[in-house]
């Protein structure tokens, strides 16, 4: 009782909490009793306090092995804030100068430092081992312990040397290993490698009831992400991408669409990454677009959504990354986009790896594919992967599959067939092999085992691939079959499966859905704001354009061209910023002609109670592409269009199209230096005056009216560009 009171008092003193969460108290007691301790606790469960509090209460310094500099800095800053003085916690890694390292070692030696965070790479340096031998080490905490296992999603070879280093420092140092993601296989690897098979094990449920899981087929993904983020403005979110290039692209697209966002990846300068992280924590930035390098150990409780632009490489990675949402127990939306092309890319990444590593990687990836394509409760699948059985009724419709209308089928006959196959084939094959036999795929492996001659071969062809994928997936999820992860995912019959073969009973499974075919919403009927052309508004805008054209003595097409008006009638821009997003409307045209148009549209929207599309218009950087920027700069330097075209490796016709596109988007260009060289002044005036009174801006009509013998197409095009630039922009 006295120990418990002491723990609560210290918890209150150091961290300001009155009560422990879950197993925290038992874990801390285990460490204080100098026992090896293994903690498996989901993100947001309060793992850090499990080693921070006993470190503060113990004699000597606790060594915390952590894989990321950002994680160390974040936790050291927090501990210093709680402890009231800087020397209470330090980190020792490659980011420090020699002077800073000396200061750290002085504080540790003086007994002022209770927690010393060390990167695994720094831990193995002989000079650091010698230093740690000279101090009193209370215990060693191995954070992100899944990095030890090659079956984990973030395997790091340096982690496998940790036990050897601990033994070098001193015998019988207690160890606490902590992870938020560990399958039974990974748990076994961690305990074996750290030589803590007799450790006290504390395993919390992996269920995060406040997180909503959703997987969508990947179609127009950038627009989908921008639409989602803009409908959640002001909320913190993370968007994960597989490549640095995609990170930059998505962050840029969000930024130009009015979202405070920044990119984060390993290719950026460390200082930039640290600044980005601080801005996210301080809420100067709402969205971080990142590779998986971001977020590990970042203690931001109010991340409201995590989006995966690309399907993740593993279920562990997916669980950990989605786990950064809703750590305060509030709303957390986890949205992932899936496509076969992403899977193909990930498979290609593995082709050059050693065979054993490739086999492991393929199996890990296969779990992600099964999760994405299955129509079964997402939560049930995640928890099953981590060794937990879960009744989907407990999901409370907190995933897309539980909310969706599902197609189910009577699975008794199909399940019995699959279980019999696995039993008769001798439990030597994975689900992919079983499905190939049922579908009649005569592979070399099937031929070598002569299963193309068995009664099962092609017996399931009529039912189709999706049904058999559904049967195999749910046979595993419902524990009729188990995957032997030590042996490349080979299927074996469980006691439950054997019992079913003896006494089968009626049961229903749900059908997988093809994720690469975008689903249509039930309410996708044409309506205002849904992308249908509003013909009534179009006529009103044309009338307004005609009126303004008469007032300014300009042809209507100079104000706004028809395609721009049509786009206004599907997206309903109601302010100047939104109008600038419409194609063919840049800053110049918007400020020169835009006000009466947005006033008309605004009134029309209110009068007709129109529900504008949330995804209004996705701005792109197309009109700011490197080519266009270069063209504008070269024109400012008065370089001839032929020379610009030659330097860019494009034709003269193509350069004219690019220039026309720049001008039609509202940018004013002065081409007089070039036009004066190729068209004499009188002919320029004739074409200019023609366009002033023309009803349409057609080059063919101009050639017909002005005479194709006197002018060629390029000359008319040049003069139309000059005309639109001077009068329209």
C-alpha positions in Angstrom: 0.0 0.0 0.0 2.9 2.3 0.9 4.5 1.6 -2.5 1.3 2.4 -4.3 1.0 5.7 -2.4 4.6 6.6 -3.3 3.9 5.9 -7.0 0.8 8.0 -7.0 2.6 10.8 -5.2 5.4 10.8 -7.6 3.0 10.6 -10.6 1.3 13.7 -9.2 4.6 15.5 -8.4 6.3 14.9 -11.7 3.5 14.7 -14.3 0.4 16.2 -12.6 -1.8 13.1 -13.0 -3.9 11.6 -10.2 -4.3 8.1 -11.6 -2.4 5.6 -13.7 -3.8 4.3 -17.0 -4.3 0.6 -17.7 -1.2 -1.5 -16.7 1.1 1.5 -16.0 1.3 1.0 -12.3 2.1 -2.7 -12.5 4.7 -2.0 -15.2 6.4 0.6 -13.1 6.4 -1.6 -10.1 8.0 -4.4 -12.1 10.8 -2.1 -13.2 11.3 -0.7 -9.7 11.6 -4.4 -8.5 14.5 -4.7 -11.0 12.7 -7.3 -13.2 12.9 -7.5 -17.0 9.7 -6.1 -18.3 8.1 -6.3 -21.8 5.4 -3.8 -22.7 3.1 -4.0 -25.7 0.8 -1.0 -25.7 -0.9 0.8 -28.5 0.1 4.3 -29.5 -1.4 6.8 -27.1 -1.6 4.3 -24.3 1.0 6.0 -22.2 4.2 4.0 -22.8 6.6 6.8 -22.0 5.6 7.2 -18.4 6.2 3.5 -17.9 10.0 4.1 -18.0 10.1 7.8 -17.2 8.6 7.6 -13.8 10.7 4.7 -12.5 13.8 6.5 -13.9 13.0 9.6 -11.9 12.4 7.4 -8.8 15.6 5.2 -9.1 19.2 5.8 -8.2 21.4 6.4 -11.2 20.6 7.1 -14.8 18.2 5.1 -17.0 19.5 4.6 -20.6 16.7 5.0 -23.1 17.5 3.5 -26.6 15.4 5.3 -29.2 15.6 5.2 -33.0 14.9 8.8 -34.0 16.6 12.1 -33.0 13.2 13.9 -33.3 11.7 11.5 -30.8 14.5 12.0 -28.3 14.3 15.8 -28.6 10.5 15.8 -28.1 10.7 13.6 -25.0 13.7 15.4 -23.5 11.9 18.8 -23.9 8.9 17.4 -22.1 10.9 15.9 -19.2 12.8 19.2 -18.7 9.4 21.0 -18.6 8.1 18.6 -16.0 11.3 18.3 -14.0 12.1 22.0 -13.9 15.8 21.8 -14.8 17.6 21.0 -18.1 20.1 18.4 -16.8 17.3 16.0 -15.7 17.3 14.5 -19.2 19.7 14.5 -22.1 20.2 12.8 -25.4 23.4 11.5 -26.9 23.5 11.3 -30.7 25.2 12.5 -33.9 23.4 15.9 -33.8 25.5 17.1 -30.9 28.9 19.0 -31.0 31.9 17.9 -29.0 31.2 20.6 -26.4 27.6 19.6 -26.0 28.7 15.9 -25.6 31.1 16.9 -22.9 28.3 18.8 -21.1 26.0 15.8 -21.3 28.6 13.5 -19.8 29.4 16.0 -17.0 25.8 16.2 -16.0 25.4 12.4 -16.1 28.6 11.8 -14.0 27.4 14.4 -11.5 24.2 12.4 -10.9 21.9 15.2 -12.2 20.6 13.3 -15.2 17.9 10.7 -14.6 17.3 9.7 -18.3 19.8 9.6 -21.1 18.4 9.0 -24.5 20.8 7.2 -26.9 20.5 6.3 -30.6 21.4 2.6 -31.2 24.2 3.7 -33.5 25.7 5.8 -30.7 25.3 3.1 -28.1 27.7 0.7 -30.0 30.6 3.3 -30.1 33.4 2.1 -27.8 33.9 5.5 -26.2 30.2 5.6 -25.2 30.3 2.0 -23.8 33.4 3.0 -21.7 31.5 6.0 -20.4 28.4 4.0 -19.5 30.6 1.5 -17.6 31.7 4.4 -15.4 28.2 5.5 -14.2 25.4 3.9 -12.3 22.8 2.6 -14.8 19.4 2.1 -13.1 17.9 0.2 -16.1 17.8 0.1 -19.9 14.6 1.0 -21.8 14.5 -0.2 -25.4 11.8 2.0 -27.1 10.3 1.0 -30.5 11.5 -2.5 -29.7 9.9 -3.9 -32.9 12.9 -2.5 -34.7 14.8 -5.7 -33.5 12.7 -8.0 -35.6 13.2 -8.5 -39.4 9.4 -9.3 -39.3 8.7 -5.9 -37.9 7.8 -3.0 -40.1 10.9 -0.9 -39.3 13.7 -3.4 -38.9 17.1 -1.9 -37.9 20.1 -4.2 -37.7 21.7 -2.0 -35.0 18.9 -3.0 -32.6 20.1 -6.6 -32.7 23.4 -5.5 -31.0 21.7 -4.0 -28.0 21.9 -7.0 -25.7 25.6 -7.5 -26.4 26.3 -3.8 -25.4 24.2 -4.1 -22.2 26.1 -7.2 -21.2 29.4 -5.2 -21.8 28.3 -2.4 -19.5 27.3 -4.5 -16.6 25.7 -7.8 -15.7 22.1 -8.1 -14.6 20.9 -4.6 -15.7 17.1 -4.7 -15.8 15.6 -4.2 -19.3 12.2 -2.8 -20.3 11.3 -3.3 -23.9 8.4 -1.3 -25.3 6.5 -1.3 -28.6 3.2 -0.2 -30.0 3.1 -2.8 -32.8 4.1 -6.4 -32.4 2.6 -9.5 -33.9 3.1 -12.7 -31.9 6.0 -13.5 -34.2 7.7 -10.1 -33.5 7.0 -10.4 -29.8 8.9 -13.7 -29.7 11.8 -12.2 -31.7 12.1 -9.2 -29.3 12.2 -11.4 -26.2 14.7 -13.9 -27.7 17.1 -11.2 -29.0 17.1 -9.2 -25.8 17.4 -12.4 -23.7 14.4 -11.6 -21.7 12.3 -14.8 -22.1 11.4 -14.7 -18.4 10.3 -11.1 -18.5 7.0 -9.8 -17.0 4.8 -9.3 -20.0 2.2 -6.6 -20.1 0.0 -6.6 -23.2 -2.8 -4.1 -23.7 -5.5 -4.4 -26.2 -4.7 -2.9 -29.6 -8.2 -1.7 -30.1 -8.5 2.1 -30.5 -12.3 2.5 -30.4 -12.2 6.3 -31.3 -10.5 5.7 -34.7 -12.6 5.3 -37.8 -10.9 3.2 -40.5 -11.6 3.6 -44.2 -10.0 2.4 -47.4 -10.9 3.9 -50.8 -10.0 2.9 -54.3 -7.3 5.2 -55.7 -9.0 7.5 -58.2 -8.2 11.2 -58.6 -6.5 10.9 -55.2 -5.0 14.4 -55.0 -8.4 15.9 -55.5 -9.9 13.5 -52.9 -7.2 14.5 -50.4 -7.6 18.2 -51.0 -11.4 17.9 -50.7 -11.1 16.0 -47.4 -8.6 18.4 -45.9 -10.5 21.5 -47.0 -13.7 20.1 -45.4 -11.6 19.8 -42.1 -9.8 23.1 -42.1 -8.2 24.0 -38.8 -7.8 20.4 -37.8 -4.4 18.8 -37.5 -3.6 16.0 -39.9 -0.9 13.9 -41.4 -0.7 12.7 -45.0 1.7 9.8 -45.7 3.3 9.2 -49.1 5.8 6.6 -50.1 8.1 8.8 -52.1 9.8 12.2 -51.4 8.7 13.5 -54.8 5.0 12.7 -54.0 5.4 14.3 -50.6 6.6 17.6 -52.2 3.8 17.4 -54.8 1.0 16.9 -52.3 2.3 19.5 -49.8 2.5 22.0 -52.6 -1.0 21.3 -53.9 -2.4 21.7 -50.4 -0.5 24.9 -49.9 -1.8 26.6 -53.0 -5.3 25.4 -52.1 -5.2 27.5 -48.9 -4.1 24.8 -46.5 -1.2 25.5 -44.0 0.9 22.5 -44.8 4.6 21.5 -45.1 6.6 18.5 -46.5 8.7 16.3 -44.3 11.1 13.6 -45.5 14.7 12.4 -45.1 16.0 14.5 -48.0 15.4 17.8 -46.2 18.0 19.5 -44.1 17.8 18.3 -40.4 17.1 21.9 -39.3 14.2 22.2 -41.7 12.8 18.9 -40.5 13.1 20.0 -36.8 11.5 23.4 -37.7 8.6 21.6 -39.5 8.0 19.4 -36.6 8.0 22.3 -34.1 5.5 24.2 -36.4 3.2 21.2 -36.4 3.4 20.9 -32.6 2.9 24.6 -32.1 -0.1 24.6 -34.6 1.6 27.1 -37.0 1.0 24.3 -39.6 -2.2 22.2 -39.8 -1.0 19.4 -42.1 2.3 17.6 -42.5 2.8 15.6 -45.7 5.5 13.1 -45.0 7.2 9.8 -45.7 7.1 7.3 -42.8 10.1 9.1 -41.3 7.6 11.5 -39.6 5.7 11.0 -36.5 7.4 8.2 -34.6 7.1 9.2 -30.9 5.7 12.6 -31.7 3.4 13.4 -28.8 0.7 15.5 -30.5 -2.6 14.4 -29.0 -5.0 16.2 -31.3 -4.2 14.8 -34.7 -7.7 14.4 -36.2 -6.9 12.5 -39.4 -4.2 10.4 -40.9 -4.3 9.9 -44.7 -2.3 7.3 -46.6 -1.9 8.6 -50.2 -0.3 5.2 -51.0 -1.1 1.9 -49.4 1.5 1.2 -46.6 4.1 -1.5 -46.8 2.9 -3.4 -43.7 0.0 -3.7 -41.2 2.4 -2.8 -38.4 3.4 0.4 -40.2 -0.3 1.2 -41.0 -1.3 0.6 -37.4 1.4 2.7 -36.0 0.9 5.6 -38.5 -2.9 5.6 -38.0 -2.3 5.4 -34.3 -1.0 9.0 -34.4 -4.7 10.1 -34.8 -6.9 10.8 -31.8 -4.4 10.1 -29.1 -6.5 12.3 -26.8 -9.4 10.0 -27.2 -11.2 12.4 -29.5 -12.0 12.1 -33.2 -9.5 10.2 -35.4 -10.2 9.5 -39.1 -7.8 7.0 -40.8 -8.2 7.1 -44.6 -6.1 5.0 -47.0 -6.1 4.9 -50.8 -5.5 1.5 -52.5 -4.6 0.5 -56.0 -3.0 -2.5 -57.7 -0.3 -0.2 -59.1 0.8 0.7 -55.6 1.1 -3.0 -54.8 3.1 -3.6 -57.9 5.5 -0.8 -57.0 6.0 -2.2 -53.5 6.6 -5.7 -54.9 9.3 -4.2 -57.3 11.1 -2.6 -54.3 11.6 -6.1 -52.9 12.8 -7.9 -56.1 16.5 -7.1 -55.5 16.5 -8.2 -51.8 17.8 -11.6 -50.6 15.4 -14.5 -51.0 14.5 -14.8 -47.3 14.0 -11.1 -46.9 11.9 -11.0 -50.1 9.7 -13.9 -48.9 9.1 -12.1 -45.5 8.4 -8.8 -47.3 5.9 -10.5 -49.7 4.0 -12.1 -46.8 3.9 -8.8 -44.9 2.6 -7.0 -48.0 0.0 -9.7 -48.7 -1.6 -8.9 -45.3 -2.0 -5.3 -46.4 -3.6 -6.4 -49.7 -6.0 -8.8 -47.9 -6.9 -6.0 -45.4 -7.6 -3.5 -48.2 -9.7 -5.8 -50.4 -11.7 -7.5 -47.7 -15.2 -6.4 -46.8 -14.9 -7.7 -43.2 -14.8 -5.2 -40.3 -11.5 -3.4 -40.5 -11.0 -3.4 -36.7 -11.5 -7.2 -36.6 -8.8 -7.6 -39.2 -6.3 -5.3 -37.5 -6.7 -6.9 -34.1 -6.5 -10.4 -35.5 -3.2 -9.5 -37.1 -1.9 -8.6 -33.6 -3.2 -11.8 -32.1 -6.5 -10.5 -30.7 -9.9 -12.0 -31.3 -12.6 -9.3 -31.7 -16.3 -9.5 -32.3 -17.2 -7.0 -35.0 -20.3 -5.9 -33.1 -17.9 -4.0 -30.9 -16.7 -1.8 -33.8 -19.9 0.3 -33.4 -19.8 1.1 -37.1 -16.4 2.8 -36.8 -15.1 1.5 -40.1 -16.3 1.8 -43.7 -17.0 -1.9 -44.0 -19.3 -2.1 -41.0 -21.2 0.9 -42.3 -21.5 -0.4 -45.9 -24.1 -2.7 -47.3 -22.3 -6.0 -47.7 -23.0 -8.8 -50.1 -22.9 -12.1 -48.1 -23.1 -15.7 -49.2 -23.6 -19.1 -47.6 -20.1 -20.3 -47.0 -20.6 -23.8 -45.5 -19.8 -25.7 -48.7 -16.9 -23.4 -49.8 -15.3 -23.4 -46.3 -15.5 -27.2 -46.1 -13.8 -27.6 -49.5 -11.0 -25.3 -48.5 -10.4 -27.0 -45.1 -10.4 -30.4 -46.8 -7.9 -29.2 -49.3 -5.5 -27.9 -46.7 -5.8 -31.1 -44.8 -5.4 -33.4 -47.8 -2.5 -31.3 -49.3 -0.6 -31.8 -46.0 -0.5 -28.2 -44.7 2.4 -27.3 -47.1 0.8 -24.4 -49.1 -0.3 -20.8 -48.6 -3.7 -19.3 -49.6 -2.3 -18.1 -52.9 -1.5 -21.7 -53.9 -4.9 -23.0 -52.7 -6.8 -20.3 -54.8 -4.6 -21.1 -57.9 -5.7 -24.7 -57.7 -9.3 -23.9 -57.3 -9.2 -21.4 -60.2 -7.4 -23.9 -62.5 -4.1 -22.0 -62.8 -1.6 -24.7 -64.1 1.6 -23.2 -62.5 4.9 -25.1 -62.4 4.5 -25.6 -58.7 1.0 -27.0 -59.1 2.3 -29.4 -61.8 5.3 -30.5 -59.7 2.9 -31.6 -56.9 0.5 -33.1 -59.5 -2.4 -31.1 -58.1 -3.5 -30.2 -61.6 -4.7 -33.8 -61.6 -6.6 -33.5 -58.3 -10.4 -33.2 -58.1 -10.0 -29.7 -56.6 -8.3 -28.4 -59.7 -10.5 -25.7 -61.5 -13.4 -26.8 -59.3 -13.9 -23.2 -58.1 -13.6 -21.4 -61.3 -17.3 -20.8 -61.7 -17.5 -19.0 -58.3 -14.7 -16.6 -59.2 -11.6 -15.2 -57.6 -13.3 -12.7 -55.2 -15.3 -15.5 -53.6 -12.3 -17.7 -52.9 -10.3 -14.7 -51.6 -13.2 -13.9 -49.3 -13.4 -17.6 -48.1 -9.7 -17.9 -47.4 -9.5 -14.5 -45.6 -12.4 -15.2 -43.3 -11.4 -18.8 -42.7 -8.2 -17.3 -41.1 -10.0 -14.4 -39.4 -12.4 -16.8 -37.8 -9.7 -19.2 -36.7 -10.6 -22.1 -38.9 -7.1 -21.8 -40.5 -3.9 -20.3 -39.2 -0.9 -18.9 -41.0 2.4 -20.3 -40.1 4.5 -17.1 -40.1 7.7 -19.0 -39.3 7.2 -20.9 -42.5 6.2 -18.3 -45.2 2.5 -18.2 -44.4 1.7 -21.8 -45.0 -1.9 -22.7 -43.9 -2.6 -25.2 -41.2 -5.8 -26.5 -39.9 -6.7 -25.2 -36.3 -8.7 -27.2 -33.7 -11.6 -25.0 -34.7 -11.1 -26.0 -38.4 -10.9 -29.7 -37.6 -14.0 -29.4 -35.5 -15.8 -27.8 -38.4 -14.9 -30.6 -40.7 -16.3 -33.1 -38.2 -19.5 -31.1 -37.5 -20.1 -28.5 -40.2 -22.8 -25.9 -39.7 -24.4 -23.1 -41.8 -22.5 -19.8 -41.8 -22.3 -16.7 -44.0 -19.2 -14.8 -45.2 -19.1 -11.4 -46.8 -17.8 -11.0 -50.3 -14.6 -9.1 -51.0 -14.9 -6.0 -53.2 -12.7 -5.1 -56.1 -10.9 -2.0 -54.7 -9.5 -0.8 -58.1 -13.0 0.0 -59.3 -14.2 3.3 -57.9 -17.5 2.9 -56.2 -20.4 5.2 -57.0 -22.3 6.9 -54.2 -26.0 6.2 -54.0 -26.8 9.9 -54.1 -24.7 10.6 -57.2 -27.7 11.9 -59.1 -27.1 15.1 -61.1 -27.9 18.1 -58.9 -26.7 21.6 -58.3 -23.2 21.7 -57.1 -22.4 18.1 -58.2 -20.6 18.9 -61.3 -23.6 19.3 -63.7 -23.6 22.3 -65.9 -26.1 24.9 -64.6 -27.6 26.2 -67.8 -29.7 28.8 -66.1 -26.7 30.4 -64.5 -24.7 30.1 -67.7 -27.2 32.3 -69.6 -27.1 34.9 -66.8 -23.3 35.0 -66.9 -23.3 35.3 -70.7 -25.8 38.2 -70.4 -23.5 39.9 -67.8 -20.5 39.4 -69.9 -22.2 41.0 -72.9 -23.3 44.0 -70.8 -19.7 44.5 -69.5 -18.3 44.0 -73.0 -20.5 46.8 -74.4 -19.6 49.2 -71.5 -15.8 48.6 -72.1 -16.2 48.4 -75.9 -14.5 45.0 -76.0 -15.6 41.7 -77.6 -17.2 39.4 -74.9 -14.5 36.7 -75.3 -11.9 39.2 -74.0 -13.8 39.3 -70.6 -14.1 35.6 -70.1 -14.1 32.8 -72.6 -17.0 30.3 -72.7 -15.1 27.4 -71.0 -14.4 29.7 -68.1 -18.1 30.6 -67.8 -19.0 26.9 -68.0 -16.6 26.0 -65.2 -18.2 28.8 -63.1 -21.5 27.1 -63.6 -20.3 23.8 -62.1 -18.2 25.1 -59.2 -20.0 28.4 -58.2 -17.1 30.6 -57.1 -18.4 33.2 -54.6 -15.2 35.1 -53.8 -12.2 36.5 -55.6 -9.9 33.8 -54.4 -12.2 31.0 -55.7 -12.7 32.8 -59.0 -8.9 32.8 -59.6 -9.0 29.0 -59.5 -11.2 28.8 -62.6 -9.2 27.9 -65.6 -8.6 30.9 -67.9 -9.0 33.3 -65.0 -5.8 34.5 -63.3 -5.1 37.4 -61.0 -5.3 40.0 -63.8 -8.7 38.9 -65.2 -10.2 38.3 -61.8 -9.3 41.8 -60.4 -10.2 43.5 -63.7 -13.5 41.9 -64.5 -14.4 39.5 -61.6 -16.4 41.5 -59.0 -19.8 41.6 -60.8 -19.5 37.9 -61.7 -18.9 36.7 -58.2 -21.7 39.1 -56.9 -24.1 37.5 -59.4 -23.0 33.9 -58.6 -23.2 34.6 -54.8 -26.8 36.0 -55.1 -27.8 33.0 -57.4 -26.4 30.5 -54.9 -28.3 32.1 -52.0 -31.6 32.6 -54.0 -31.6 29.0 -55.2 -30.2 27.4 -52.0 -27.5 25.7 -53.9 -25.2 23.2 -52.1 -21.8 24.0 -53.5 -19.4 21.2 -53.9 -16.9 21.1 -51.0 -14.1 20.2 -53.3 -14.9 23.4 -55.3 -11.8 23.6 -57.5 -8.5 22.0 -56.9 -5.9 24.5 -57.8 -3.0 23.0 -59.6 0.5 24.3 -60.2 0.2 23.7 -64.0 0.3 27.4 -64.9 3.4 27.7 -62.7 5.2 24.8 -64.1 9.0 25.1 -64.6 8.4 25.4 -68.4 5.9 28.3 -68.1 8.0 30.1 -65.5 11.0 29.8 -67.8 9.1 31.1 -70.8 7.8 34.2 -68.8 11.4 34.9 -67.6 12.8 34.6 -71.2 10.1 36.9 -72.6 10.9 39.5 -69.9 14.5 39.3 -71.2 13.2 39.8 -74.7 14.5 36.6 -76.2 12.9 35.5 -79.5 10.2 32.9 -79.3 12.2 30.7 -81.8 15.3 30.8 -79.5 13.1 30.0 -76.4 11.6 27.0 -78.3 15.0 25.7 -79.4 16.4 26.0 -75.9 13.5 24.0 -74.5 13.5 21.4 -77.3 10.0 22.2 -78.5 8.6 23.5 -81.8 7.6 27.1 -82.6 3.9 26.0 -82.8 4.3 24.5 -79.3 5.8 27.6 -77.8 2.9 29.7 -79.2 0.5 27.3 -77.5 2.3 27.6 -74.2 2.4 31.4 -74.5 -1.3 31.5 -75.3 -2.0 29.3 -72.3 -0.1 31.7 -70.0 -2.0 34.7 -71.4 -5.4 33.1 -71.2 -4.8 32.3 -67.5 -4.5 36.1 -66.9 -0.8 36.8 -67.1 0.2 39.9 -69.0 3.1 39.4 -71.4 4.8 42.1 -73.5 5.6 40.5 -76.9 6.0 43.7 -78.8 9.8 43.3 -79.1 9.2 40.0 -81.1 6.0 40.9 -82.9 7.5 44.2 -84.2 10.3 42.1 -85.8 8.0 39.7 -87.7 4.8 41.8 -88.5 4.8 45.3 -89.8 2.9 48.0 -87.9 0.1 48.5 -90.4 -0.7 44.8 -90.5 -0.6 44.7 -86.7 -3.2 47.5 -86.5 -5.5 45.7 -89.0 -5.5 42.4 -87.0 -5.9 44.2 -83.7 -8.8 46.3 -85.0 -10.4 43.1 -86.4 -10.4 41.4 -83.0 -11.9 44.5 -81.4 -15.1 44.0 -83.3 -15.0 40.2 -83.8 -17.8 38.2 -82.2 -15.5 35.2 -81.7 -11.8 34.8 -81.2 -11.5 32.0 -83.9 -8.2 32.0 -85.9 -9.9 30.2 -88.8 -12.6 32.9 -88.9 -10.0 35.7 -88.8 -8.0 34.1 -91.7 -11.2 33.8 -93.7 -12.2 37.5 -93.0 -8.7 39.0 -93.3 -7.5 36.8 -96.2 -5.2 33.8 -95.9 -3.1 35.2 -98.8 -2.2 38.2 -96.7 -1.7 36.5 -93.3 -0.7 33.1 -92.0 -2.0 31.3 -88.9 1.1 32.0 -86.7 0.7 35.8 -87.3 -3.0 35.8 -86.4 -2.2 33.7 -83.3 0.5 36.1 -82.3 -1.8 39.1 -82.7 -4.6 37.3 -80.8 -2.1 36.7 -77.9 -1.1 40.4 -78.0 -4.8 41.5 -78.1 -5.9 39.2 -75.2 -2.8 40.2 -73.1 -3.3 44.0 -73.5 -7.0 44.2 -73.2 -8.0 41.2 -71.2 -5.3 41.0 -68.5 
